[in-house]
Amino acid sequence: MSANTPRHSPGDWEQAAAQLLSRTAHDLPTGRHHHHKERLMTAIEHAGQPHTAPAAPAAPAARARTRRLRRPAIVLPALAAAAAAAVLAATATVGGGPGHRAALATGPALTTRIGAASPQGVTQLLDQASLVAAPDSHPALAPGQYVYIESRTADTFVKTVNGRSSLASHALHERQVWYSADGTKGWLIDPAVNDSPEGETLSLPDEQGNTPVAGLNHPSYDLLAKLPADPDALLATIYEQTRGHGNSPDQEAFTTIGDLLGESYPPPALTKALFKAAGKIPGVVAVDDAVDAVGRHGTAVARLDETSGQREEWIFDTTTHVFLGKRTVQVGRATGPEELIAPGTVLFTSAVTQRAVVNDIKQVPQQNHPS
């Protein structure tokens, strides 16, 4: 989109955003649209403004802001779709009036103590975590069944209103998602994506007839079952399929494995291989203390993205080594459009509270929320 398109009205942008969201929102890994929405929103706002001489520099700024996304190559239409949906919600919040949708509650930036990191103990922690995460009793997903994953998530983002930027956070909220084995049927309930308490369908094909093929950034159970269970072969596959994505091959591989651990249902052999593969990525460290979205403390396996200064942390119970959740923390000083994000800011946090096999969409297993 270009800043030289003054004929587009707000209604045009809303219609385009709705079409994009309908087509691709299900491809975006959990929580990613939260972290990126305000930066993409700024780009969309610049693109929708009339072109005048004083506004001429806005287009390069918007492009630079888009390029600085933490995972710029992940299904970019999906990123744009999620951001466009956020634009509609943010506009409604600012504009008010009848018929506007209510946005998820916001508050001050999320912050934390930055835990000390060391390369020592990473392999042992990942080995222990793999044994707990992939027991022999791990049920397979049969045809007609669904993976159910429930989590609590929150995030911090740069909010720009009338040209003024500040940090804000979305309230901790529940996210529920159902996926069929082949990935063509599903359902999502997440107030950060859709304000209807009933949620929205993820079933394919969509209204435009598109049926995206499953991939590492939007996997199906059937796809995961076909991935190699040998750690070296698996890591080579991940590097190959994510080539050109993210700020570096190593960081993208680590982030991709983290996405699979957070919101998918790998078979036991693959789960073990994912943990072992993660330990082979250069720069992976152990963090002495990290806190998940619901306040549970644990030990983390993490990696620092040298480009963005952000550290992705996978949090495990210190005693049982059960996977609790993950978060992204600003460790280094941010620059450019993100310079407001100080070290210690929690950009995204998630706690997995349920992961189960169910027999139907919107079926919820017995509740087992953390205290």
C-alpha beads as a LAMMPS data file, in Angstrom:
LAMMPS data file: protein, C-alpha beads

371 atoms
370 bonds

1 atom types
1 bond types

-500.0 500.0 xlo xhi
-500.0 500.0 ylo yhi
-500.0 500.0 zlo zhi

Masses

1 110.0

Atoms # bond

1 1 1 0.000 0.000 0.000
2 1 1 1.191 3.520 -0.754
3 1 1 0.813 6.941 0.769
4 1 1 -0.206 8.149 -2.683
5 1 1 -3.739 6.726 -2.480
6 1 1 -5.949 9.560 -1.161
7 1 1 -9.134 8.161 -2.681
8 1 1 -9.357 5.374 -0.066
9 1 1 -11.803 6.160 2.724
10 1 1 -11.772 4.661 6.256
11 1 1 -14.586 2.401 5.091
12 1 1 -12.394 1.074 2.280
13 1 1 -9.640 0.196 4.748
14 1 1 -12.129 -1.503 7.072
15 1 1 -13.532 -3.596 4.219
16 1 1 -10.061 -4.606 3.056
17 1 1 -9.013 -5.416 6.605
18 1 1 -12.067 -7.590 7.136
19 1 1 -11.357 -9.505 3.927
20 1 1 -7.723 -10.057 4.880
21 1 1 -8.628 -11.246 8.366
22 1 1 -11.219 -13.664 7.033
23 1 1 -8.698 -15.108 4.625
24 1 1 -5.531 -15.460 6.702
25 1 1 -5.876 -14.756 10.420
26 1 1 -5.759 -18.439 11.316
27 1 1 -2.197 -18.699 9.919
28 1 1 -0.714 -16.390 12.552
29 1 1 0.916 -18.157 15.508
30 1 1 -0.603 -17.295 18.828
31 1 1 0.145 -13.877 20.196
32 1 1 2.166 -12.616 17.246
33 1 1 -0.507 -10.172 16.049
34 1 1 -0.548 -8.560 19.523
35 1 1 3.141 -7.719 19.440
36 1 1 3.098 -6.307 15.902
37 1 1 -0.308 -4.675 15.561
38 1 1 0.568 -1.091 16.539
39 1 1 3.558 -0.913 14.206
40 1 1 1.534 -2.276 11.300
41 1 1 -1.333 0.005 12.238
42 1 1 0.958 3.009 11.828
43 1 1 1.913 1.834 8.352
44 1 1 -1.754 1.400 7.425
45 1 1 -2.616 4.836 8.821
46 1 1 0.170 6.438 6.781
47 1 1 -1.026 4.627 3.668
48 1 1 -4.580 5.872 4.122
49 1 1 -3.659 9.562 4.507
50 1 1 -3.825 12.039 1.604
51 1 1 -0.460 12.773 0.039
52 1 1 0.805 16.272 0.794
53 1 1 4.280 17.776 0.686
54 1 1 4.811 17.761 4.504
55 1 1 3.684 14.121 4.709
56 1 1 6.055 12.894 1.996
57 1 1 8.583 11.300 4.419
58 1 1 5.828 9.163 5.997
59 1 1 6.019 6.363 3.436
60 1 1 9.724 5.519 4.063
61 1 1 9.077 5.622 7.818
62 1 1 6.162 3.260 7.448
63 1 1 8.214 0.863 5.368
64 1 1 11.061 0.933 7.884
65 1 1 8.635 0.186 10.682
66 1 1 7.229 -2.805 8.816
67 1 1 10.714 -4.145 8.108
68 1 1 11.512 -4.135 11.807
69 1 1 8.922 -6.780 12.645
70 1 1 10.467 -9.522 14.745
71 1 1 9.443 -12.188 12.252
72 1 1 8.961 -10.153 9.043
73 1 1 8.699 -13.124 6.702
74 1 1 5.937 -15.061 8.510
75 1 1 2.915 -15.182 6.228
76 1 1 2.884 -11.416 5.840
77 1 1 -0.798 -11.244 4.758
78 1 1 -1.709 -12.896 8.045
79 1 1 0.280 -10.299 9.963
80 1 1 -1.435 -7.557 8.030
81 1 1 -4.834 -9.127 8.610
82 1 1 -4.394 -9.367 12.346
83 1 1 -3.060 -5.838 12.463
84 1 1 -5.943 -4.584 10.357
85 1 1 -8.395 -6.123 12.790
86 1 1 -6.554 -4.340 15.581
87 1 1 -6.855 -1.077 13.660
88 1 1 -10.624 -1.447 13.589
89 1 1 -10.752 -2.151 17.314
90 1 1 -8.409 0.721 18.152
91 1 1 -10.359 3.107 15.940
92 1 1 -13.569 2.118 17.676
93 1 1 -12.008 2.736 21.066
94 1 1 -10.836 6.202 20.121
95 1 1 -13.901 7.172 18.098
96 1 1 -16.621 5.669 20.291
97 1 1 -20.252 5.888 19.297
98 1 1 -23.004 3.341 18.628
99 1 1 -22.097 0.250 16.662
100 1 1 -18.375 0.355 17.430
101 1 1 -16.819 -2.839 18.730
102 1 1 -15.218 -2.789 22.167
103 1 1 -11.468 -3.374 22.316
104 1 1 -9.743 -5.609 24.840
105 1 1 -8.925 -3.679 28.026
106 1 1 -5.506 -2.034 28.065
107 1 1 -3.146 -0.963 30.819
108 1 1 0.484 0.042 31.451
109 1 1 3.420 -1.824 29.934
110 1 1 4.205 -5.244 31.364
111 1 1 7.605 -5.441 33.061
112 1 1 9.788 -8.026 34.789
113 1 1 13.183 -8.637 36.345
114 1 1 15.604 -9.845 33.682
115 1 1 16.835 -13.264 34.762
116 1 1 20.521 -14.145 34.569
117 1 1 21.428 -16.326 31.583
118 1 1 24.091 -19.023 31.214
119 1 1 24.901 -21.659 28.584
120 1 1 25.371 -24.173 31.395
121 1 1 22.604 -26.712 32.020
122 1 1 20.646 -26.179 28.792
123 1 1 20.964 -29.750 27.505
124 1 1 20.034 -31.288 30.850
125 1 1 16.964 -29.076 31.222
126 1 1 15.748 -29.850 27.700
127 1 1 16.288 -33.593 28.220
128 1 1 14.287 -33.536 31.453
129 1 1 11.529 -31.454 29.863
130 1 1 11.234 -33.832 26.906
131 1 1 10.660 -36.834 29.165
132 1 1 7.797 -35.068 30.946
133 1 1 6.247 -33.588 27.798
134 1 1 6.158 -36.829 25.785
135 1 1 5.091 -39.759 27.996
136 1 1 4.104 -43.100 26.475
137 1 1 0.486 -42.408 27.471
138 1 1 0.369 -39.411 25.128
139 1 1 -2.799 -40.138 23.059
140 1 1 -2.691 -39.971 19.278
141 1 1 -5.198 -37.828 17.412
142 1 1 -7.734 -40.016 15.583
143 1 1 -9.720 -38.936 12.508
144 1 1 -12.660 -36.797 13.578
145 1 1 -10.966 -35.675 16.794
146 1 1 -9.566 -32.257 17.644
147 1 1 -6.604 -30.807 19.477
148 1 1 -7.795 -28.432 22.212
149 1 1 -5.344 -25.875 23.607
150 1 1 -6.226 -23.305 26.228
151 1 1 -3.888 -20.555 27.362
152 1 1 -3.744 -17.173 29.070
153 1 1 -1.973 -14.433 27.161
154 1 1 -1.084 -10.749 27.442
155 1 1 1.230 -8.383 25.575
156 1 1 2.846 -4.964 25.475
157 1 1 2.881 -2.813 22.349
158 1 1 3.677 0.675 21.072
159 1 1 0.395 2.565 20.858
160 1 1 0.235 5.579 18.548
161 1 1 -2.699 7.993 18.763
162 1 1 -2.719 11.340 16.931
163 1 1 0.997 11.043 16.260
164 1 1 1.947 10.414 19.911
165 1 1 3.413 7.046 20.897
166 1 1 3.395 5.330 24.264
167 1 1 3.620 1.810 25.678
168 1 1 0.458 -0.036 26.612
169 1 1 -0.562 -3.622 27.304
170 1 1 -3.556 -5.787 26.601
171 1 1 -5.117 -7.399 29.652
172 1 1 -4.402 -11.016 30.496
173 1 1 -7.127 -13.024 28.788
174 1 1 -8.099 -16.569 27.924
175 1 1 -7.499 -18.055 24.482
176 1 1 -9.103 -21.329 23.357
177 1 1 -8.389 -23.020 20.055
178 1 1 -9.483 -26.273 18.396
179 1 1 -7.728 -27.884 15.381
180 1 1 -8.637 -30.963 13.375
181 1 1 -5.905 -33.476 12.528
182 1 1 -5.566 -32.216 8.945
183 1 1 -5.861 -28.548 9.942
184 1 1 -8.885 -27.855 7.732
185 1 1 -11.377 -27.520 10.591
186 1 1 -11.113 -25.474 13.736
187 1 1 -12.438 -22.804 16.040
188 1 1 -10.901 -19.889 17.947
189 1 1 -12.165 -17.978 20.973
190 1 1 -9.856 -15.051 21.735
191 1 1 -11.079 -11.533 22.630
192 1 1 -7.889 -10.076 21.173
193 1 1 -8.929 -11.400 17.760
194 1 1 -12.722 -11.441 17.862
195 1 1 -14.888 -9.761 20.526
196 1 1 -17.719 -12.277 20.128
197 1 1 -17.877 -14.669 23.102
198 1 1 -18.716 -17.404 20.595
199 1 1 -15.449 -16.890 18.748
200 1 1 -14.931 -17.586 15.048
201 1 1 -14.415 -20.497 12.701
202 1 1 -10.985 -21.537 11.462
203 1 1 -12.432 -24.122 9.075
204 1 1 -11.258 -24.169 5.478
205 1 1 -11.756 -23.305 2.734
206 1 1 -12.533 -19.732 3.708
207 1 1 -15.113 -17.415 2.133
208 1 1 -12.780 -16.789 -0.809
209 1 1 -12.262 -20.514 -1.398
210 1 1 -8.652 -20.501 -0.157
211 1 1 -7.272 -23.613 1.538
212 1 1 -3.749 -22.784 2.789
213 1 1 -1.333 -25.695 2.946
214 1 1 -0.098 -26.541 6.453
215 1 1 3.457 -25.442 7.242
216 1 1 5.775 -25.044 10.212
217 1 1 4.289 -21.641 11.085
218 1 1 0.707 -22.963 10.834
219 1 1 1.064 -26.719 11.370
220 1 1 -1.505 -29.470 11.416
221 1 1 -1.204 -32.639 13.482
222 1 1 -0.867 -34.649 10.273
223 1 1 2.043 -32.469 9.141
224 1 1 3.803 -32.822 12.500
225 1 1 3.409 -36.595 12.369
226 1 1 5.398 -36.632 9.109
227 1 1 8.358 -34.572 10.343
228 1 1 11.586 -36.457 11.079
229 1 1 12.008 -37.608 14.679
230 1 1 15.803 -37.537 14.427
231 1 1 16.952 -34.228 16.028
232 1 1 19.620 -33.488 13.404
233 1 1 17.313 -34.214 10.486
234 1 1 14.504 -32.254 12.127
235 1 1 16.707 -29.216 12.703
236 1 1 17.917 -29.335 9.096
237 1 1 14.270 -29.409 7.958
238 1 1 13.413 -26.413 10.138
239 1 1 16.359 -24.397 8.812
240 1 1 15.409 -25.281 5.242
241 1 1 11.708 -24.434 5.561
242 1 1 12.318 -21.141 7.414
243 1 1 15.151 -19.920 5.190
244 1 1 14.978 -16.155 4.688
245 1 1 12.609 -15.603 7.619
246 1 1 13.318 -13.595 10.751
247 1 1 16.458 -11.723 11.776
248 1 1 18.759 -14.759 11.594
249 1 1 18.478 -18.465 10.723
250 1 1 19.299 -19.531 14.287
251 1 1 16.758 -17.217 15.896
252 1 1 14.066 -18.224 13.428
253 1 1 14.698 -21.917 14.107
254 1 1 14.460 -21.344 17.859
255 1 1 11.272 -19.291 17.518
256 1 1 9.686 -21.871 15.230
257 1 1 10.306 -24.657 17.750
258 1 1 8.886 -22.422 20.480
259 1 1 5.712 -21.889 18.449
260 1 1 5.290 -25.638 18.063
261 1 1 5.731 -26.177 21.790
262 1 1 3.269 -23.424 22.625
263 1 1 0.247 -24.119 20.439
264 1 1 0.368 -27.458 18.669
265 1 1 0.179 -31.138 19.586
266 1 1 3.310 -32.934 18.363
267 1 1 3.468 -36.720 18.601
268 1 1 5.739 -37.925 21.470
269 1 1 8.703 -38.820 19.264
270 1 1 8.622 -35.386 17.612
271 1 1 8.307 -33.610 20.957
272 1 1 11.507 -35.271 22.158
273 1 1 13.217 -34.384 18.881
274 1 1 12.117 -30.737 19.117
275 1 1 13.684 -30.353 22.556
276 1 1 16.908 -32.039 21.482
277 1 1 17.033 -29.997 18.265
278 1 1 16.630 -26.765 20.240
279 1 1 19.707 -27.658 22.289
280 1 1 21.770 -27.789 19.085
281 1 1 20.984 -24.199 18.065
282 1 1 23.902 -21.816 18.762
283 1 1 23.250 -19.171 21.416
284 1 1 20.641 -21.076 23.435
285 1 1 20.976 -20.441 27.177
286 1 1 19.297 -21.267 30.476
287 1 1 17.692 -18.441 32.498
288 1 1 17.647 -18.783 36.283
289 1 1 14.189 -17.273 36.829
290 1 1 11.271 -16.512 34.519
291 1 1 7.555 -15.991 35.146
292 1 1 4.708 -17.143 32.930
293 1 1 1.498 -15.231 32.201
294 1 1 -0.299 -16.454 35.339
295 1 1 2.600 -15.777 37.698
296 1 1 4.209 -19.218 37.892
297 1 1 7.994 -19.016 38.382
298 1 1 10.297 -21.435 36.634
299 1 1 13.576 -21.959 34.812
300 1 1 13.732 -21.004 31.156
301 1 1 15.485 -22.049 27.989
302 1 1 16.019 -18.906 25.945
303 1 1 17.754 -17.220 23.051
304 1 1 18.544 -13.539 22.500
305 1 1 17.789 -11.970 19.128
306 1 1 20.826 -9.717 18.720
307 1 1 19.060 -7.557 16.126
308 1 1 15.998 -6.630 18.184
309 1 1 17.416 -7.076 21.690
310 1 1 14.478 -9.377 22.511
311 1 1 14.914 -12.665 24.360
312 1 1 12.408 -15.469 23.814
313 1 1 12.034 -17.647 26.899
314 1 1 10.411 -21.093 27.237
315 1 1 9.462 -21.512 30.880
316 1 1 9.528 -24.850 32.735
317 1 1 8.577 -25.768 36.287
318 1 1 11.814 -25.863 38.273
319 1 1 10.934 -29.131 40.027
320 1 1 8.784 -31.114 37.599
321 1 1 10.186 -29.630 34.342
322 1 1 6.663 -29.364 32.925
323 1 1 6.375 -26.753 30.169
324 1 1 4.469 -23.769 31.613
325 1 1 4.485 -21.221 28.819
326 1 1 6.701 -18.697 27.118
327 1 1 7.377 -14.995 26.944
328 1 1 9.402 -12.437 25.008
329 1 1 11.392 -9.935 27.077
330 1 1 13.253 -6.842 25.896
331 1 1 16.791 -7.357 27.189
332 1 1 18.808 -4.894 25.096
333 1 1 18.015 -1.253 24.383
334 1 1 15.611 -0.925 21.464
335 1 1 16.134 1.676 18.735
336 1 1 14.082 3.298 16.016
337 1 1 10.288 2.942 16.227
338 1 1 10.676 0.643 19.297
339 1 1 12.923 2.970 21.320
340 1 1 10.159 3.377 23.924
341 1 1 10.535 -0.306 24.820
342 1 1 12.956 -0.326 27.763
343 1 1 14.870 -3.398 28.974
344 1 1 12.668 -5.451 31.261
345 1 1 9.528 -4.900 29.166
346 1 1 7.518 -8.085 28.595
347 1 1 6.406 -7.911 24.971
348 1 1 4.394 -11.124 25.010
349 1 1 3.564 -13.708 27.667
350 1 1 1.581 -16.928 27.541
351 1 1 0.716 -19.722 29.957
352 1 1 -0.630 -23.030 28.656
353 1 1 -3.426 -24.160 30.981
354 1 1 -4.957 -27.060 29.016
355 1 1 -3.845 -29.303 26.154
356 1 1 -6.050 -32.270 25.285
357 1 1 -7.698 -34.379 22.594
358 1 1 -11.473 -33.875 22.295
359 1 1 -14.183 -35.283 20.047
360 1 1 -15.778 -32.115 18.723
361 1 1 -15.226 -28.408 18.077
362 1 1 -15.935 -26.279 21.154
363 1 1 -15.853 -29.326 23.432
364 1 1 -13.906 -28.442 26.587
365 1 1 -12.279 -31.137 28.740
366 1 1 -12.444 -31.097 32.521
367 1 1 -11.063 -27.787 33.737
368 1 1 -7.541 -27.891 35.136
369 1 1 -6.537 -24.257 35.561
370 1 1 -3.383 -23.392 37.511
371 1 1 -3.916 -21.836 40.915

Bonds

1 1 1 2
2 1 2 3
3 1 3 4
4 1 4 5
5 1 5 6
6 1 6 7
7 1 7 8
8 1 8 9
9 1 9 10
10 1 10 11
11 1 11 12
12 1 12 13
13 1 13 14
14 1 14 15
15 1 15 16
16 1 16 17
17 1 17 18
18 1 18 19
19 1 19 20
20 1 20 21
21 1 21 22
22 1 22 23
23 1 23 24
24 1 24 25
25 1 25 26
26 1 26 27
27 1 27 28
28 1 28 29
29 1 29 30
30 1 30 31
31 1 31 32
32 1 32 33
33 1 33 34
34 1 34 35
35 1 35 36
36 1 36 37
37 1 37 38
38 1 38 39
39 1 39 40
40 1 40 41
41 1 41 42
42 1 42 43
43 1 43 44
44 1 44 45
45 1 45 46
46 1 46 47
47 1 47 48
48 1 48 49
49 1 49 50
50 1 50 51
51 1 51 52
52 1 52 53
53 1 53 54
54 1 54 55
55 1 55 56
56 1 56 57
57 1 57 58
58 1 58 59
59 1 59 60
60 1 60 61
61 1 61 62
62 1 62 63
63 1 63 64
64 1 64 65
65 1 65 66
66 1 66 67
67 1 67 68
68 1 68 69
69 1 69 70
70 1 70 71
71 1 71 72
72 1 72 73
73 1 73 74
74 1 74 75
75 1 75 76
76 1 76 77
77 1 77 78
78 1 78 79
79 1 79 80
80 1 80 81
81 1 81 82
82 1 82 83
83 1 83 84
84 1 84 85
85 1 85 86
86 1 86 87
87 1 87 88
88 1 88 89
89 1 89 90
90 1 90 91
91 1 91 92
92 1 92 93
93 1 93 94
94 1 94 95
95 1 95 96
96 1 96 97
97 1 97 98
98 1 98 99
99 1 99 100
100 1 100 101
101 1 101 102
102 1 102 103
103 1 103 104
104 1 104 105
105 1 105 106
106 1 106 107
107 1 107 108
108 1 108 109
109 1 109 110
110 1 110 111
111 1 111 112
112 1 112 113
113 1 113 114
114 1 114 115
115 1 115 116
116 1 116 117
117 1 117 118
118 1 118 119
119 1 119 120
120 1 120 121
121 1 121 122
122 1 122 123
123 1 123 124
124 1 124 125
125 1 125 126
126 1 126 127
127 1 127 128
128 1 128 129
129 1 129 130
130 1 130 131
131 1 131 132
132 1 132 133
133 1 133 134
134 1 134 135
135 1 135 136
136 1 136 137
137 1 137 138
138 1 138 139
139 1 139 140
140 1 140 141
141 1 141 142
142 1 142 143
143 1 143 144
144 1 144 145
145 1 145 146
146 1 146 147
147 1 147 148
148 1 148 149
149 1 149 150
150 1 150 151
151 1 151 152
152 1 152 153
153 1 153 154
154 1 154 155
155 1 155 156
156 1 156 157
157 1 157 158
158 1 158 159
159 1 159 160
160 1 160 161
161 1 161 162
162 1 162 163
163 1 163 164
164 1 164 165
165 1 165 166
166 1 166 167
167 1 167 168
168 1 168 169
169 1 169 170
170 1 170 171
171 1 171 172
172 1 172 173
173 1 173 174
174 1 174 175
175 1 175 176
176 1 176 177
177 1 177 178
178 1 178 179
179 1 179 180
180 1 180 181
181 1 181 182
182 1 182 183
183 1 183 184
184 1 184 185
185 1 185 186
186 1 186 187
187 1 187 188
188 1 188 189
189 1 189 190
190 1 190 191
191 1 191 192
192 1 192 193
193 1 193 194
194 1 194 195
195 1 195 196
196 1 196 197
197 1 197 198
198 1 198 199
199 1 199 200
200 1 200 201
201 1 201 202
202 1 202 203
203 1 203 204
204 1 204 205
205 1 205 206
206 1 206 207
207 1 207 208
208 1 208 209
209 1 209 210
210 1 210 211
211 1 211 212
212 1 212 213
213 1 213 214
214 1 214 215
215 1 215 216
216 1 216 217
217 1 217 218
218 1 218 219
219 1 219 220
220 1 220 221
221 1 221 222
222 1 222 223
223 1 223 224
224 1 224 225
225 1 225 226
226 1 226 227
227 1 227 228
228 1 228 229
229 1 229 230
230 1 230 231
231 1 231 232
232 1 232 233
233 1 233 234
234 1 234 235
235 1 235 236
236 1 236 237
237 1 237 238
238 1 238 239
239 1 239 240
240 1 240 241
241 1 241 242
242 1 242 243
243 1 243 244
244 1 244 245
245 1 245 246
246 1 246 247
247 1 247 248
248 1 248 249
249 1 249 250
250 1 250 251
251 1 251 252
252 1 252 253
253 1 253 254
254 1 254 255
255 1 255 256
256 1 256 257
257 1 257 258
258 1 258 259
259 1 259 260
260 1 260 261
261 1 261 262
262 1 262 263
263 1 263 264
264 1 264 265
265 1 265 266
266 1 266 267
267 1 267 268
268 1 268 269
269 1 269 270
270 1 270 271
271 1 271 272
272 1 272 273
273 1 273 274
274 1 274 275
275 1 275 276
276 1 276 277
277 1 277 278
278 1 278 279
279 1 279 280
280 1 280 281
281 1 281 282
282 1 282 283
283 1 283 284
284 1 284 285
285 1 285 286
286 1 286 287
287 1 287 288
288 1 288 289
289 1 289 290
290 1 290 291
291 1 291 292
292 1 292 293
293 1 293 294
294 1 294 295
295 1 295 296
296 1 296 297
297 1 297 298
298 1 298 299
299 1 299 300
300 1 300 301
301 1 301 302
302 1 302 303
303 1 303 304
304 1 304 305
305 1 305 306
306 1 306 307
307 1 307 308
308 1 308 309
309 1 309 310
310 1 310 311
311 1 311 312
312 1 312 313
313 1 313 314
314 1 314 315
315 1 315 316
316 1 316 317
317 1 317 318
318 1 318 319
319 1 319 320
320 1 320 321
321 1 321 322
322 1 322 323
323 1 323 324
324 1 324 325
325 1 325 326
326 1 326 327
327 1 327 328
328 1 328 329
329 1 329 330
330 1 330 331
331 1 331 332
332 1 332 333
333 1 333 334
334 1 334 335
335 1 335 336
336 1 336 337
337 1 337 338
338 1 338 339
339 1 339 340
340 1 340 341
341 1 341 342
342 1 342 343
343 1 343 344
344 1 344 345
345 1 345 346
346 1 346 347
347 1 347 348
348 1 348 349
349 1 349 350
350 1 350 351
351 1 351 352
352 1 352 353
353 1 353 354
354 1 354 355
355 1 355 356
356 1 356 357
357 1 357 358
358 1 358 359
359 1 359 360
360 1 360 361
361 1 361 362
362 1 362 363
363 1 363 364
364 1 364 365
365 1 365 366
366 1 366 367
367 1 367 368
368 1 368 369
369 1 369 370
370 1 370 371
